[in-house]
């Protein structure tokens, strides 16, 4: 499926990206080629193939929660670049 200039311009507008005429033509060609790969994939017969999210028989693969002692507050404060009266001091993020 070949994209036209209007489709590429619309995609660029959605992405809030300004494109020159040369870039529109470049991306039109590249995006058309990418979509062409999906056309090939959609031609594959998947009748009888069950949908799956994982191909390996894995279930609940999580690291166990093992409680560990935390650092003492004094050590954390010693490692911090800025402290103030026993607290970590950070730059303001909201005005």
GIMORA-V526364 format. One record per backbone hydrogen bond with DSSP energy under -1.0 kcal/mol. CO is the residue of the C=O (numbers start at 1). NH is the residue of the N-H. If there is no record, write none. Layout:
BEGIN
co->CO nh->NH
co->CO nh->NH
END
This chain:
BEGIN
co->4 nh->8
co->5 nh->9
co->6 nh->10
co->7 nh->11
co->8 nh->12
co->9 nh->13
co->10 nh->14
co->11 nh->15
co->12 nh->17
co->20 nh->24
co->21 nh->25
co->22 nh->26
co->23 nh->27
co->24 nh->28
co->25 nh->29
co->26 nh->30
co->27 nh->31
co->28 nh->32
co->29 nh->33
co->30 nh->34
co->31 nh->35
co->32 nh->36
co->33 nh->37
co->34 nh->38
co->35 nh->39
co->36 nh->40
co->37 nh->41
co->38 nh->42
co->41 nh->44
co->46 nh->49
co->56 nh->58
co->60 nh->62
co->72 nh->76
co->73 nh->77
co->74 nh->78
co->75 nh->79
co->76 nh->80
co->82 nh->89
co->87 nh->84
END
